[in-house]
Amino acid sequence: NKFSVLISTFNRVETVLRLIEHYSKSDLVDTVFISWHNPKVKPPAQLFQVSHAILGNTSTNAAVILVLQTTDSLNNRFNPIRSIRTPAVLMVDDDIRIPLSQLDVAFNAWKYNPDQLVGFYPRSHRIKSMHDSNDPKQWEFEYLYGPSEPKHQYSMMLTKGMFFRKEYLTIYTCMVPQQVHAYIDTIKNCEDITMNFIASAITGKAPLTINFPMVDTQKNGQSTQQHRDLMLEVMADFGQSDGISTKNDHQLHRSMCISDLVQLFGTYPLV
């Protein structure tokens, strides 16, 4: 009846401390795992000392565990963690804060569909050209931000806010072809699309989307208290202005990723 939270970070210490405080308030959270992805820099003392004292007056039963990665690789986001005790894992970026009420909704949806990815940031794709071939390895794909036509559905879920079963960590790390891991290390992108390939191959289904309004992290004329109250009830994405997805060529690179992963996997599992 509980889930684990997995937050990957490179250096956003203050933000991570606030996220620990936020997610630990949920009675459904068993453990918050902080995966430190900067092997050249030792995590600051705050992350080693996270406790009830660090979190002030927060009332929580959730444990907090720091996981140190030995290399800087996007593949490390899915390294298995032996101390995960729950079947469900919530993977969330270090600049995303999901309201606890919506975590309840998403977790309940996952419990009825435990093999599917369940999250808040869906994406889709379309076959741009089949090039007169029945072989998907010859096809050209396009990455889409909105739902695809004519099915009007999403086919992928971003891992920045997503529930999945913990076994998928082992499948990604131990069963995905090494050439896929090497490809992701080379382009420094598309580890999330790879996870969607895995889930779709296993389930034959698209991910489930939990719809919820987003909020700009600026005050927009509101008082400080009004802004804080609002931020507790809506989804907050603190990385919207400077993330990799804001670059002009992001969609092109993601489209190429789908085509390349079909080649590397030798199959086209996306629904």
C-alpha positions in Angstrom: 0.0 0.0 0.0 3.0 2.3 -0.3 5.5 3.3 -2.9 9.1 4.5 -3.1 10.2 7.8 -4.5 13.3 8.0 -6.7 14.8 11.4 -7.3 17.9 11.8 -9.5 20.0 14.9 -9.1 23.4 16.3 -10.2 23.7 19.3 -8.0 20.3 20.8 -7.0 20.7 20.4 -3.3 18.3 23.1 -2.0 15.6 22.0 -4.4 16.0 18.4 -3.5 15.8 19.1 0.2 12.5 20.9 -0.4 11.2 17.9 -2.4 12.2 15.5 0.3 10.2 17.5 2.8 7.2 17.6 0.3 7.1 13.9 -0.6 7.8 12.7 2.9 4.5 14.2 4.0 2.6 11.5 2.2 1.5 8.5 4.2 1.9 6.5 1.1 5.6 7.1 0.7 7.8 4.3 2.2 11.3 5.7 1.3 12.7 8.7 -0.6 15.8 7.7 -2.6 18.1 10.4 -3.7 20.3 9.3 -6.5 23.4 11.5 -6.7 24.8 11.6 -10.3 27.8 13.8 -9.9 30.7 11.4 -9.2 33.3 14.2 -9.2 31.7 16.1 -6.3 30.9 14.6 -2.9 27.3 15.3 -1.9 27.0 18.2 0.6 26.6 17.4 4.3 22.9 18.3 4.1 22.0 15.3 2.0 23.9 12.9 4.4 22.2 14.5 7.4 18.7 14.5 6.1 16.5 13.7 9.1 13.5 15.0 11.0 15.8 17.8 12.3 16.8 18.8 8.8 13.2 18.9 7.7 12.1 21.1 10.6 8.6 20.3 11.9 7.7 17.9 9.1 5.8 14.9 10.4 6.9 11.9 8.4 7.5 8.2 8.6 9.4 8.0 5.3 13.0 7.0 5.3 15.5 8.9 3.2 18.4 7.1 1.5 21.2 8.6 -0.5 22.5 6.5 -3.5 25.9 7.5 -4.9 26.5 6.8 -8.6 30.1 6.0 -9.6 29.7 7.4 -13.2 27.8 10.2 -14.9 25.3 8.3 -17.1 21.7 8.7 -17.9 21.4 5.0 -17.7 22.1 5.2 -14.0 18.6 6.6 -13.5 17.4 3.1 -13.7 20.0 1.2 -11.7 18.3 -1.3 -9.4 18.4 -0.4 -5.7 18.3 -3.4 -3.4 16.7 -1.5 -0.5 13.5 -0.6 -2.5 10.9 -2.5 -0.5 7.8 -1.5 -2.5 6.5 -3.0 -5.8 5.8 0.6 -7.1 8.4 3.3 -7.7 7.6 6.9 -8.4 10.5 8.4 -10.5 10.5 12.2 -10.4 12.9 14.8 -11.6 14.7 17.1 -9.2 12.7 20.1 -10.5 9.2 18.6 -10.3 6.9 18.8 -7.4 3.7 16.8 -7.7 0.8 17.6 -5.3 0.2 14.8 -2.8 -3.4 14.5 -3.8 -2.4 13.7 -7.3 0.1 11.2 -6.2 -2.8 9.4 -4.5 -4.8 9.4 -7.7 -1.9 8.2 -9.8 -0.8 5.5 -7.4 -4.4 4.1 -7.3 -4.4 4.0 -11.1 -1.1 2.2 -11.1 -2.4 -0.4 -8.6 -5.1 -1.4 -11.1 -2.6 -1.4 -14.0 0.8 -2.3 -12.4 2.5 -3.3 -15.6 1.8 0.0 -17.3 3.6 3.3 -16.9 1.4 5.8 -15.1 2.3 9.4 -15.1 1.7 13.1 -15.7 3.8 14.0 -18.7 2.7 12.1 -21.8 4.2 12.2 -25.3 3.4 10.4 -28.5 4.8 9.7 -31.9 3.7 8.9 -35.5 5.0 7.0 -38.4 6.2 9.8 -40.7 7.0 7.5 -43.6 7.1 3.7 -44.1 9.3 4.1 -47.2 7.2 1.4 -49.0 8.4 -1.2 -46.5 6.7 -3.5 -44.0 9.9 -3.5 -41.9 9.7 -1.0 -39.1 13.5 -0.7 -39.2 13.1 1.1 -42.5 10.4 3.5 -41.2 10.8 7.1 -40.3 9.2 8.3 -37.0 8.2 11.7 -35.6 8.2 12.5 -31.9 5.1 14.5 -30.9 4.2 16.6 -27.9 0.5 16.1 -28.3 -1.6 13.0 -29.0 -1.2 11.2 -32.3 -3.8 10.8 -34.9 -6.1 9.1 -35.8 -6.1 7.2 -32.5 -5.8 10.5 -30.5 -3.8 8.9 -27.8 -0.4 9.1 -26.2 2.3 6.4 -26.7 5.0 7.4 -24.2 5.3 8.8 -20.7 8.2 11.0 -19.6 10.1 9.7 -16.6 10.1 13.1 -14.9 6.9 12.1 -13.0 5.9 8.5 -13.5 5.0 5.3 -11.6 6.3 1.9 -12.7 7.0 -1.5 -11.1 10.4 -1.8 -9.6 11.3 -4.8 -11.8 11.6 -2.5 -14.7 14.8 -1.1 -13.2 16.4 -4.6 -13.4 15.0 -5.2 -16.9 16.5 -1.8 -18.1 19.9 -2.4 -16.5 20.4 -6.1 -17.0 18.3 -7.1 -20.1 18.4 -4.1 -22.5 21.2 -4.7 -25.1 24.5 -3.0 -24.2 24.5 -1.2 -27.5 21.4 0.7 -26.4 23.1 1.8 -23.1 26.1 2.9 -25.2 23.9 4.8 -27.6 22.3 6.7 -24.7 25.7 7.5 -23.2 26.7 8.9 -26.6 23.7 11.1 -27.3 22.9 11.9 -23.6 19.2 11.6 -24.3 16.3 9.1 -24.7 16.7 6.9 -21.7 13.1 7.6 -21.0 12.0 6.5 -24.5 13.9 3.3 -23.9 11.9 2.7 -20.8 8.8 3.2 -22.8 10.0 0.6 -25.3 10.4 -1.9 -22.4 6.9 -1.2 -20.9 5.2 -1.4 -24.3 7.0 -4.6 -25.2 5.8 -6.2 -22.0 2.3 -4.9 -21.9 1.3 -4.2 -25.5 -0.4 -1.1 -24.1 0.1 2.6 -24.0 0.9 4.4 -20.7 -1.8 5.9 -18.5 -2.0 9.6 -18.2 -3.1 11.5 -15.1 -4.3 15.0 -16.2 -3.5 17.8 -13.8 -3.0 21.6 -14.3 0.5 23.1 -14.2 1.6 26.3 -12.7 4.2 28.9 -13.5 6.7 29.1 -10.7 6.6 32.9 -10.8 4.3 34.8 -8.4 2.3 36.7 -11.1 1.2 39.4 -8.8 0.1 37.1 -5.9 1.2 37.6 -2.4 3.8 35.3 -1.1 1.3 33.3 1.0 -1.2 33.0 -1.8 1.6 31.8 -4.1 2.7 29.2 -1.6 -0.9 28.0 -1.1 -1.4 27.7 -4.8 1.9 25.8 -5.3 0.8 23.1 -2.8 -2.2 22.3 -4.9 -0.9 22.4 -8.5 1.9 20.7 -10.4 5.1 22.7 -10.3 7.9 22.3 -12.9 10.9 24.4 -12.0 12.9 23.4 -15.0 10.6 24.6 -17.8 12.8 27.5 -18.8 16.2 25.8 -19.0 15.7 22.1 -19.6 16.9 20.1 -22.5 13.4 19.9 -23.9 13.4 23.7 -24.5 16.1 23.5 -27.2 15.0 24.2 -30.7 16.2 20.8 -32.1 14.8 18.7 -29.3 11.9 17.3 -31.3 14.2 16.4 -34.2 16.6 14.5 -31.9 13.8 12.7 -30.1 12.4 11.6 -33.5 15.8 10.3 -34.5 16.0 8.4 -31.2 12.8 6.5 -31.9 14.1 5.4 -35.3 17.5 4.5 -33.8 16.0 2.5 -31.0 13.9 0.5 -33.4 17.1 -0.4 -35.2 18.9 -1.3 -32.0 16.1 -3.3 -30.4 15.2 -4.8 -33.8 11.5 -4.3 -33.0 8.9 -1.5 -32.8 6.9 -2.0 -29.6 5.3 1.5 -29.1 1.5 1.4 -29.3 
